[in-house]
Amino acid sequence: MVENTYKDRQGFEMGNWPELRTKLDELSSLVLGDGQIAKQLKVEMFTLASLSAGCRHCQSHGAYILNKIGVDVVRIKAIWGYEDSDLFTQAERAALDIARLAGLSPNMTEPENFDELRKHYSDRQIIEIVAVISLSGWLNRWNDTIATVTDQEAVDFATEHLTDVGWNIGKHVGAAEEQRKTNPAARIQRS
């Protein structure tokens, strides 16, 4: 377990600026909601971009959400090695490649990544893909900067299922008084 050296971080949470929380919730609903890209692939891209960025909080939330919407744990774990997994189509790999490369700092996307995307997706769909990755980036920076305490449900899921692919809670561990049982993803229903 990592020692908690972040004091009073709950004071930095978005809920302490209600207008920001509201606008981010609206943006998240738009970007991750119904569109031309399947919700499952959107959350897989979010999770992989978070993996590239190193935000373990967002990795656990992405994996937890995938589980909540009915994605098999084998496929969730395969995100950590999607390049070699036969569980992903060429189209999905093209989207995941962009998520992985864009999640890095500096961003490592290249024109050939978009050439590959265009083989499988329309311009409108590519905009959705980039929007998901950009939302992930915003949340990764926020949550990793203040070391947001990861909700117990997401921690429990990730600890049980993702430890063998390298996930650990890292700096997102919280003191007992900081810990929340439920994660916002608990509201998500199976598709």
C-alpha positions as CSV (number, residue, x, y, z in Angstrom):
1,M,0.0,0.0,0.0
2,V,1.2,3.5,-0.8
3,E,1.4,5.9,2.1
4,N,-1.1,8.7,1.9
5,T,0.9,11.9,1.7
6,Y,-1.9,14.0,0.1
7,K,-3.6,15.9,2.8
8,D,-7.0,17.5,2.5
9,R,-7.3,16.5,-1.2
10,Q,-11.1,16.4,-1.0
11,G,-11.0,20.2,-0.9
12,F,-9.7,20.1,-4.4
13,E,-12.4,17.9,-5.8
14,M,-14.7,19.2,-8.6
15,G,-17.7,19.1,-6.4
16,N,-16.3,22.1,-4.6
17,W,-16.9,24.1,-7.8
18,P,-20.5,23.0,-8.6
19,E,-20.6,24.8,-12.0
20,L,-17.5,23.0,-13.2
21,R,-18.9,19.7,-12.0
22,T,-22.2,20.4,-13.9
23,K,-20.5,21.4,-17.1
24,L,-18.1,18.4,-17.0
25,D,-21.0,16.0,-16.4
26,E,-22.7,17.5,-19.4
27,L,-19.6,17.1,-21.5
28,S,-19.0,13.6,-20.3
29,S,-22.6,12.6,-21.1
30,L,-22.3,14.1,-24.6
31,V,-18.9,12.5,-25.4
32,L,-19.5,9.1,-23.8
33,G,-23.2,8.9,-24.6
34,D,-25.0,7.6,-27.6
35,G,-23.3,8.5,-30.9
36,Q,-21.8,6.9,-33.9
37,I,-19.1,5.0,-32.0
38,A,-20.3,2.2,-29.7
39,K,-20.2,3.0,-25.9
40,Q,-18.1,-0.1,-25.3
41,L,-15.3,1.1,-27.6
42,K,-15.5,4.6,-26.2
43,V,-14.9,3.3,-22.7
44,E,-12.1,1.0,-23.9
45,M,-10.4,4.0,-25.6
46,F,-10.9,6.0,-22.4
47,T,-9.3,3.2,-20.4
48,L,-6.4,2.8,-22.7
49,A,-5.7,6.5,-23.0
50,S,-5.7,6.5,-19.1
51,L,-3.2,3.6,-19.2
52,S,-0.9,5.7,-21.5
53,A,-1.3,8.7,-19.3
54,G,-0.6,6.7,-16.2
55,C,-3.8,7.6,-14.3
56,R,-4.6,4.5,-12.3
57,H,-7.7,6.1,-10.9
58,C,-9.2,6.5,-14.4
59,Q,-7.9,3.1,-15.5
60,S,-9.9,1.5,-12.7
61,H,-13.0,3.5,-13.4
62,G,-12.8,2.7,-17.1
63,A,-12.5,-1.0,-16.4
64,Y,-15.2,-0.9,-13.8
65,I,-17.6,0.9,-16.2
66,L,-16.9,-1.7,-18.9
67,N,-17.8,-4.4,-16.4
68,K,-21.0,-2.6,-15.4
69,I,-22.1,-2.4,-19.1
70,G,-21.5,-6.1,-19.5
71,V,-18.1,-6.5,-21.0
72,D,-16.4,-9.7,-20.1
73,V,-13.4,-9.5,-17.8
74,V,-11.2,-11.3,-20.3
75,R,-11.7,-8.6,-22.9
76,I,-11.3,-5.8,-20.2
77,K,-7.9,-7.3,-19.3
78,A,-7.0,-7.7,-22.9
79,I,-7.0,-3.8,-23.3
80,W,-3.6,-3.9,-21.6
81,G,-2.2,-5.9,-24.6
82,Y,-4.8,-5.1,-27.3
83,E,-2.1,-5.0,-30.0
84,D,-1.7,-8.8,-29.8
85,S,-5.2,-9.8,-28.8
86,D,-7.6,-11.5,-31.3
87,L,-10.5,-10.1,-29.2
88,F,-10.2,-6.8,-31.1
89,T,-11.0,-6.1,-34.8
90,Q,-8.6,-4.1,-37.0
91,A,-11.1,-1.1,-36.7
92,E,-11.0,-1.3,-32.9
93,R,-7.2,-1.6,-32.9
94,A,-7.0,1.5,-35.1
95,A,-9.1,3.5,-32.6
96,L,-7.1,2.0,-29.6
97,D,-3.8,2.9,-31.3
98,I,-4.9,6.5,-31.4
99,A,-6.0,6.4,-27.8
100,R,-2.7,4.9,-26.7
101,L,-0.6,7.3,-28.7
102,A,-2.6,10.4,-27.8
103,G,-2.6,9.5,-24.1
104,L,1.2,9.8,-24.0
105,S,2.9,13.0,-23.2
106,P,4.1,14.3,-25.6
107,N,1.3,13.1,-27.9
108,M,2.7,10.5,-30.4
109,T,0.0,10.3,-33.0
110,E,1.2,10.5,-36.6
111,P,-0.6,11.1,-39.9
112,E,-0.5,7.3,-40.7
113,N,-2.6,6.7,-37.6
114,F,-5.3,8.8,-39.1
115,D,-4.9,7.1,-42.5
116,E,-5.6,3.8,-40.7
117,L,-8.6,5.3,-38.9
118,R,-10.1,6.5,-42.2
119,K,-10.1,2.9,-43.5
120,H,-12.7,2.1,-40.8
121,Y,-14.4,5.4,-39.7
122,S,-16.0,8.5,-41.1
123,D,-14.8,12.0,-40.2
124,R,-17.7,12.4,-37.8
125,Q,-16.8,9.1,-36.1
126,I,-13.1,10.2,-35.8
127,I,-14.3,13.4,-34.1
128,E,-16.0,11.2,-31.5
129,I,-12.9,9.2,-31.1
130,V,-10.8,12.3,-30.5
131,A,-13.4,13.7,-28.1
132,V,-13.3,10.6,-26.0
133,I,-9.5,10.7,-25.8
134,S,-9.5,14.4,-25.0
135,L,-12.0,14.0,-22.2
136,S,-9.9,11.2,-20.9
137,G,-6.8,13.5,-20.9
138,W,-8.7,16.2,-18.9
139,L,-9.8,13.7,-16.3
140,N,-6.4,12.0,-16.2
141,R,-4.7,15.3,-15.5
142,W,-7.2,16.3,-12.9
143,N,-7.4,13.0,-11.0
144,D,-3.7,12.3,-11.2
145,T,-2.7,15.8,-10.1
146,I,-4.7,15.8,-6.9
147,A,-4.4,12.0,-6.5
148,T,-8.2,11.6,-6.3
149,V,-9.1,8.8,-3.9
150,T,-10.5,5.9,-6.0
151,D,-13.9,4.7,-5.0
152,Q,-14.0,1.3,-3.2
153,E,-16.1,-0.5,-5.9
154,A,-13.6,0.4,-8.6
155,V,-10.6,-0.5,-6.4
156,D,-12.1,-3.8,-5.5
157,F,-12.9,-4.6,-9.2
158,A,-9.4,-3.6,-10.4
159,T,-7.6,-5.3,-7.5
160,E,-9.4,-8.6,-8.2
161,H,-9.2,-8.5,-12.0
162,L,-6.3,-6.2,-13.2
163,T,-3.5,-6.8,-10.8
164,D,-2.0,-9.5,-13.1
165,V,-1.9,-7.0,-16.0
166,G,0.0,-4.5,-13.9
167,W,-2.7,-2.3,-12.3
168,N,-2.2,-1.1,-8.7
169,I,-3.8,1.7,-6.8
170,G,-0.6,3.8,-6.5
171,K,-1.1,7.3,-5.1
172,H,-4.9,7.0,-5.3
173,V,-5.2,5.1,-2.0
174,G,-7.2,7.0,0.6
175,A,-7.3,7.2,4.3
176,A,-10.4,5.6,5.9
177,E,-12.2,8.9,6.3
178,E,-11.6,9.7,2.6
179,Q,-12.9,6.5,1.2
180,R,-16.3,6.3,-0.6
181,K,-17.9,3.0,-1.4
182,T,-19.7,4.0,-4.5
183,N,-18.3,5.2,-7.8
184,P,-20.3,7.4,-10.3
185,A,-20.1,4.5,-12.7
186,A,-22.5,2.6,-10.4
187,R,-25.3,4.6,-12.0
188,I,-24.5,3.2,-15.5
189,Q,-26.9,0.5,-16.6
190,R,-26.1,-2.4,-18.9
191,S,-26.7,-1.6,-22.5
